[in-house]
Amino acid sequence: MLEIAHAEYMDNHHIKLTFNDGKSGIADVNEMIQSQPQKLFSALADERVLKQFTLAHGTLCWPNGLDVAPEYLYYLTFKHDPNLVSLFKQWAYV
């Protein structure tokens, strides 16, 4: 089961993520915020709110009740890796 092992806010809606498979990289969460019209996601446009994440149960969680699937954050982090395209297709992200 994929989980986030470590997360660190960088800047400009970028979060450095390390996953339990040993891979780490930087996720640009702007795409997630802009593609989800729900208020829970739009609140993250405010960088002060975005920085309030905690790492719980292997994923990122925010005080407003939002948590995001680690698979989606993995996709955001590594979506340009051609070696992972088949995995992202399996997860229906591409």
N, C-alpha and C positions, 0 to 999 in steps of 0.2 A: 504494500500500500504506500503510495507516494505521500510524503509529508515534508513540510518545511522545517528544517532543523534550526535555522537562524535567519533573522531578518533585521535589516538596518536601513533606516530612511537616509537617502542621499540628498537629493534636492529636486526641485521642479517636477514633482510627482514621480520620482524614480525611487525604487526600493531594491536594495541589494538582497538577494535571496540565496540561501544555501539549502539544498534539498537532501533528503536522506539517501539519495543515490550518489552523493558526492559532488554533483554538479552545482556550480554557483554562477550567478550572473545578475544582471540588472533588469528589472521589469519596469517598463514605462506604463504606469497605470492610467495615463490619460485616455487611452483607447477604451479601457473598461468603464471609466467614468462617463465618457461621451456617448458610449453605445447603450448605456442602460438608463432609461428615463426615470426609473423609480427614485423617489426622494432619498432612500438609503444610500444609493450610489452618488447622486448629485451632491450630497453633503460633502463628499470627499474632494470635490473641486476646491474647497477651502483647505489650503495646505495645513493649516493649524489642526483641522479635524483629521485629515489624512495621517498626520504624524502620531495620532493617538492610538494606533493599532497596537495590539498585543499578539503574542504568539500563543495560541491555545489549540489543543487537539490537532496539532500538525498543520495549522493554517493561520492566516491573518484574520483577526477579529477586531471590530470597532465597538466603542461604547453604545452606538445607536442600534446594536443588535445584528449588524451586517457581518457575515463571514463569507469568504470566497473560497471556492474549491481549489485545493492546491494544484490540481491538474490544469485549471485555467491560468493560474499564476505561472506555472511551468511553461505553458504555451506562450504567455506574454513575454517571458524571459528568453525563451529559445526558439521563437517562431521563425527565425531566419536560418536556423541550423538545418541544412538539407538532409542530414542523417536522421532527423526526427519527424520528417513529413509523414511517414506512414503511421507513426504513433498518433500524431495530431489528427490524421484522417480517421483513425480508429476511434478517437475521442470526439469526432465530429466538430473539430474546431477549424478545419479547412475543407 
